[in-house]
């Protein structure tokens, strides 16, 4: 859903239209029958793609989150068989707590109604650059169409490729906007070791304001331009004028000697 927020910020559609899309998307998904599951698999895309080949009609790759992190989605029975098969081969898996098999063919029954809603939206061209999660590259004019957002429902999320694109574009500072900084760890796995500044906006168990201030400070150190006037607008602080030249240095041996003498007396 983060791409809906990004598209709103990038001017693809208004906040009202973005909310309309996401609300109808959620409503239509929840109306779908259950019987679907999602499973995180600690293996490469190539390996997982081979393993799910016999189940292609019932299971799909839902997300590629890293070099060794893939999520599969589909019918519960098929997911269960794959889970047993994967674990028998020593491949780690984790069952995701979800209501439906998102980003799979099990979402197709909602597409026609969602397309009708998507066609009511006013779309605009991008005002700032945006990485498409379904292509993993810089978004083009297609993101400003109803067809893009309809395909978005079933297509896999190419998070790893999106991170690689950001890196190739020269981005080195990554700020996650969210209550749990899960994507920071995933993002690190996608880029070479030691690359990037990784900052959270919120973290469970830590004081919100202190963490925000820390990340703001790190952004400033990394060269990000900060609107300090806007930051201080709600506070009764005032700027203190300091000299722009080094202070003149003078020796004060007399005072030091008197102080020492007084101490020893």
C-alpha positions in Angstrom: 0.0 0.0 0.0 3.0 2.3 0.4 3.0 2.8 -3.4 -0.4 4.5 -3.1 1.1 7.0 -0.6 4.1 7.5 -2.8 1.9 8.1 -5.9 -0.1 10.6 -3.9 3.0 12.5 -2.9 4.3 12.4 -6.4 1.1 13.9 -7.7 -0.3 10.9 -9.7 -3.7 11.4 -8.0 -5.1 13.6 -5.2 -5.3 12.5 -1.6 -9.0 12.0 -1.9 -8.7 9.8 -5.0 -5.8 7.9 -3.4 -8.0 7.2 -0.3 -10.9 6.2 -2.6 -8.7 3.7 -4.4 -7.2 2.1 -1.3 -10.6 2.0 0.5 -12.3 0.2 -2.3 -9.3 -2.1 -2.8 -9.4 -3.2 0.8 -13.2 -3.6 0.8 -13.1 -5.8 -2.3 -10.2 -7.9 -1.0 -12.0 -8.6 2.3 -15.1 -9.7 0.4 -13.2 -12.4 -1.3 -13.5 -16.0 0.1 -10.7 -17.2 2.3 -8.6 -20.4 1.7 -5.4 -18.6 0.8 -2.1 -18.2 2.6 1.3 -16.5 2.2 4.7 -18.0 3.0 8.1 -16.2 3.3 10.9 -18.4 1.9 14.6 -17.9 2.6 15.8 -18.8 -0.9 16.6 -17.1 -4.2 14.0 -16.1 -6.7 15.4 -18.7 -9.2 15.2 -21.5 -6.6 11.7 -20.7 -5.4 10.4 -20.3 -9.0 11.7 -23.8 -9.8 10.1 -25.3 -6.7 6.6 -23.8 -7.3 6.6 -24.8 -11.0 4.3 -27.8 -10.4 1.9 -25.6 -8.5 1.8 -22.7 -11.0 -2.0 -22.7 -11.2 -2.4 -22.4 -7.4 0.7 -20.6 -6.1 2.4 -17.4 -7.3 5.4 -15.4 -6.2 4.0 -12.4 -4.3 7.2 -10.5 -3.5 10.9 -10.6 -4.1 12.3 -8.9 -1.0 16.0 -9.7 -1.2 18.6 -12.0 -2.8 17.5 -14.8 -0.4 14.0 -13.6 0.6 10.9 -14.4 -1.5 7.2 -14.6 -0.5 4.8 -17.0 -2.2 1.0 -16.8 -2.1 -1.8 -19.1 -3.1 -4.2 -21.8 -2.1 -3.7 -23.1 1.5 -3.4 -26.8 0.5 -0.7 -26.1 -2.1 1.2 -23.7 0.2 1.1 -26.4 2.9 2.7 -29.0 0.6 5.3 -26.5 -0.5 6.1 -25.6 3.1 6.8 -29.2 4.0 8.9 -29.8 0.8 11.0 -26.7 1.4 11.6 -27.5 5.1 12.6 -31.0 4.1 15.3 -29.5 1.9 16.6 -27.4 4.8 15.1 -24.1 3.4 13.7 -21.9 6.1 10.1 -20.6 5.8 7.8 -18.4 7.8 4.0 -18.4 7.7 2.6 -14.9 7.3 -0.4 -13.8 9.3 -2.7 -12.6 6.5 -6.4 -12.9 5.8 -6.0 -13.7 2.1 -3.5 -14.8 -0.5 -2.5 -11.3 -1.7 -0.7 -10.7 -5.0 -1.9 -14.0 -6.4 -4.5 -15.3 -8.9 -6.9 -15.6 -5.9 -7.3 -11.8 -6.2 -8.7 -11.9 -9.8 -12.4 -12.1 -8.9 -12.2 -8.5 -7.6 -10.4 -7.0 -10.5 -13.4 -6.1 -12.7 -15.1 -4.1 -9.9 -11.9 -2.5 -8.9 -11.2 -1.5 -12.5 -14.6 0.3 -12.5 -13.5 2.3 -9.5 -10.0 3.0 -10.9 -11.5 4.4 -14.1 -13.2 7.1 -12.0 -9.9 8.5 -10.7 -8.3 11.6 -12.2 -4.6 10.7 -13.0 -1.7 13.2 -13.5 1.8 12.8 -14.7 4.5 12.4 -12.0 5.8 15.6 -10.4 8.8 13.8 -8.8 10.5 10.5 -9.5 9.0 7.4 -8.2 10.1 3.7 -8.2 7.5 1.3 -9.4 7.2 -1.8 -7.1 5.8 -3.9 -10.0 8.6 -3.2 -12.4 11.4 -2.4 -9.9 12.5 0.6 -12.1 11.7 4.2 -12.4 7.9 4.7 -13.0 6.8 6.0 -16.4 3.5 7.3 -17.8 1.8 4.0 -17.2 1.6 4.7 -13.5 -1.0 7.4 -14.3 -3.5 4.9 -15.7 -6.2 2.7 -14.2 -4.7 -0.3 -15.8 -1.5 0.1 -13.7 -3.3 0.0 -10.4 -5.5 -2.9 -11.5 -2.4 -4.9 -12.4 -0.9 -3.8 -9.1 -3.3 -6.1 -7.2 -2.0 -9.4 -8.5 1.6 -8.6 -9.7 4.5 -9.5 -7.4 6.2 -6.7 -5.4 9.8 -6.3 -6.7 11.2 -4.7 -3.6 14.8 -6.0 -4.1 15.0 -4.7 -7.7 13.5 -1.3 -6.5 16.3 -1.0 -4.0 18.9 -1.8 -6.6 17.4 0.9 -8.8 17.6 3.5 -6.1 21.3 2.5 -5.5 22.1 2.8 -9.2 20.4 6.2 -9.2 22.9 7.4 -6.6 20.6 7.4 -3.5 22.4 6.6 -0.3 20.1 7.8 2.5 17.0 5.7 3.2 14.3 6.8 5.7 11.5 4.4 6.4 8.1 6.1 7.1 6.2 3.6 9.3 5.5 2.3 12.8 7.9 -0.7 12.4 11.1 -0.3 10.5 11.0 -3.7 8.9 12.0 -2.5 5.4 15.3 -1.1 6.7 16.6 -4.6 7.4 15.2 -5.9 4.0 16.8 -3.0 2.2 20.2 -3.6 3.7 20.1 -7.2 2.3 19.6 -5.8 -1.2 22.7 -3.6 -1.3 26.4 -4.1 -0.8 27.5 -4.3 2.8 28.3 -0.9 4.3 26.3 1.0 1.7 23.7 3.6 2.8 22.4 5.5 5.8 19.4 3.6 7.2 17.0 5.6 9.4 13.7 4.8 11.1 10.8 7.3 11.8 9.3 5.2 14.6 10.4 2.1 16.5 8.4 0.1 19.0 9.7 0.5 22.5 11.5 3.7 21.9 10.3 7.3 22.6 8.8 8.7 19.4 10.1 12.2 19.6 13.6 11.3 20.6 13.9 8.8 17.7 12.6 11.4 15.2 15.1 13.9 16.5 17.9 11.4 16.2 17.0 10.6 12.6 16.6 14.3 11.7 20.1 14.9 13.1 21.5 12.0 11.0 19.7 13.4 7.9 21.3 16.8 8.5 24.8 15.2 8.9 24.2 13.3 5.7 23.7 16.6 3.8 19.9 16.7 3.7 18.6 20.3 3.7 16.4 20.9 6.8 13.8 23.6 7.2 15.0 24.7 10.6 12.6 27.7 10.6 9.7 25.4 10.1 11.1 23.0 12.7 11.2 25.9 15.3 7.9 27.5 14.3 5.9 26.1 17.2 8.5 26.9 19.8 9.4 30.2 21.6 13.0 29.9 20.8 15.2 32.8 19.5 18.4 32.8 17.6 21.5 33.8 19.6 24.0 36.0 17.7 27.5 34.8 18.3 30.8 36.5 17.3 32.1 35.5 13.9 35.8 35.9 15.0 37.9 33.9 17.4 37.9 35.3 21.0 41.0 37.3 22.0 43.2 35.3 24.2 44.6 36.8 27.5 46.6 35.4 30.3 45.2 35.5 33.8 48.1 34.1 35.8 47.5 36.6 38.7 43.9 35.3 39.2 45.0 31.7 39.0 47.8 32.2 41.5 45.4 34.0 43.9 42.9 31.2 43.6 45.5 28.5 44.3 46.9 30.4 47.2 43.5 30.8 48.7 42.9 27.1 48.3 46.1 26.2 50.2 45.6 28.7 53.0 
